[in-house]
């Protein structure tokens, strides 16, 4: 049985003016292949959900954003009190990825929002927070 998450995390839907979303992919041998995911990660001990989101977006995608919207906070598992906060980031400025040693194989691509949601429907995302964030972001944008 795997350990329950103990630290909160943030996941970000970064969408540009052309409705393209920052999508990451990598190989996950334990899960049997290549998967998609959104920028995000665990909080450092001294940061809140929003600061974590800003840091992770800059590190993993090389992106900063001027406009942010909190899309909700959800339990990661029933066995843990850790939460994942979902964010929509818009008015983007692009820069260089700042990947850590364990993230060197992360590939960044920009997908049309509709295609990203289709990939989520096809089970191509490893974790459920990404697909949920995409659906909530689409609803917020089209609101």
Buried (B, 14 or more C-beta within 10 A) or exposed (E): EEEEBEBBBBBBBBBBEEBBBBBBBBEEEEEEEEBBBBBBBBBEEEBEBEEBBBBBBBBBBBBBBEEBBEBEEBEBEEEBEBBBBBBBBBEBEEEEBEBEEEBEEBEBEBBEBEEBBEBBEEEBBBBEBBBBBBBBBBEBBEE
